[in-house]
């Protein structure tokens, strides 16, 4: 199989270069427009914040991944990018790389399952642009199976691996029904925003946002359909919330231990969760010594993150096993697209039908006629298969499998349902 | 039938042990491979145990409440049965090992020392006494389960406070759930103890000529009852919550155990039959 793939990712290039090569969906469409038919007959372009990758079946055998690299570099006009920033893959290795990417074991955040959707979205673009042909569709189908199997059969995507999500995981170990709880997020920076989104996703009952710049709080509150608490008097309302997540960029403490002591009394000692995910910290860490107050900062949340990352790393061998199994399945299918096995399978298929029908009906004929029936039916089958066999043999004699011949063979196998034949059955 | 009783007597500790191993395996591995089979096995164990109690009652012509070791087999059954009901109602399946181990303890002691008591005091054959003892034992199993969940709550509370995110953190349900499980078991235990006390106070003076309100077991149970009543009331009124109620439940359990041991083994009153 002559599938080519190049990838620039967090293993090979610093963030500035990855950013320079990032392709939005419009960029991808333009790239596909330029590549389709000239360089590649079919392919897939994937671009996320950590990787940009191009998979393609070249239109002729003179095209190598160096052409592909140059094609991308020229398009992005970035002088700092050179060939050593690329990983290059061919055939089985290219398919294997896509399988590794879709399972998240190649991700910066191991087991990150967002990549699954990103690969799917890229494939949809290829399909819309008529850049996903017979082979790429099969590659994508196999990649989807690998992705789904790794999620259901392993724990590669289990547990929180970001501080914001670890905070939510910890909150769920304290409170059981988040839909009955209320939370206040202080600060609308990236961390605060992600934490607020996680809480919303987990079905928090009431969500409120406060921020020094009210406009930012309003913008986030609008997206998340949550309340806004003015920053100037948020302390007055603090006792109304079971969960407080603080993620401001304030240089000092915004909540002291005394504030928290007053707060817990006001709450009649009902459990209070304080997640301080700011650096420097927003809440006095001594608050953790107050009964019914569950105070956690970035360091303690990082313990959970590290534990979950170790667990995910331990799952990598299981995912690799799935990848190898599905690679074997894929290449078993692909190799069946070679001409010789297809001729044999096709003839076996017709012969099986002939034998079955003869067996069923031979009693309706006399002994003499039975022999004639055998000869005539064989002759009919041979005549039917004569032209297809000649055409398929031409491919076999040329000794190479072009995408066109593979597509032709694939359609033939699909039409006659030959792929349903098991390998051991074929041997028999 | 005696052979069958003896066979079940030996079989029961093993059944509880296998159930315990299944629950522990799921707890340690954190997978839910045995989620349904462990519940089914617990059901089978309880089925055999109830069958054992029934044939024992029929064969010896009295409910198995006439000595400590008969009481222990009832306790083993009551604890696991209460847990089984709680698991069915809440569908929280991860805490089984901590409860079933109590049943193993009671059943092993019972199986080792239980005897074939044929002749018992006439008063111990009463059905009303049977109801009194059964409700008391179920009540005690309720507060035992409440205490176990309370203990798990305290362990998890401490782990979360100290940032120790180990096995307990990963496997146990949330603090709020543990608090609820402990509270609901306490309510069930309290209700059944109330029934036992009411029957006892009405019927015992008639059955025993030497009945006394100063009986240590009666006083001990009353203290436990008052303690749980107080805890449940303050919790329902919203005055106390969380750790405070949990500690009260554990204290109640310790007092219940101590008073039972003291009154059964040390004092001699009408209430000590064995």
Contacts between the chains, C-beta under 8 A, distances in Angstrom:
chain1	res1	chain2	res2	distance
A	170	B	160	7.3
A	172	B	174	6.3
A	173	B	156	7.4
A	173	B	160	6.3
A	173	B	169	6.4
A	173	B	174	5.3
A	173	B	175	6.9
A	174	B	160	6.6
A	174	B	174	6.0
A	174	B	175	5.1
A	174	B	176	6.9
A	175	B	174	6.2
A	175	B	175	7.7
A	175	B	176	5.2
A	176	B	173	7.0
A	176	B	174	4.4
A	176	B	176	4.2
A	176	B	177	4.6
A	176	B	180	7.7
A	177	B	176	7.3
A	268	B	238	7.2
A	269	B	241	6.8
A	269	B	242	7.3
A	270	B	241	6.6
A	270	B	242	8.0
A	271	B	175	7.3
A	271	B	176	7.9
A	271	B	242	6.3
A	288	B	161	6.6
A	291	B	243	6.9
A	292	B	242	6.1
A	292	B	243	7.3
A	294	B	160	5.9
A	294	B	161	6.9
A	296	B	163	7.2
A	300	B	163	4.2
A	303	B	163	5.8
A	303	B	165	5.8
A	304	B	165	5.4
A	307	B	165	6.2
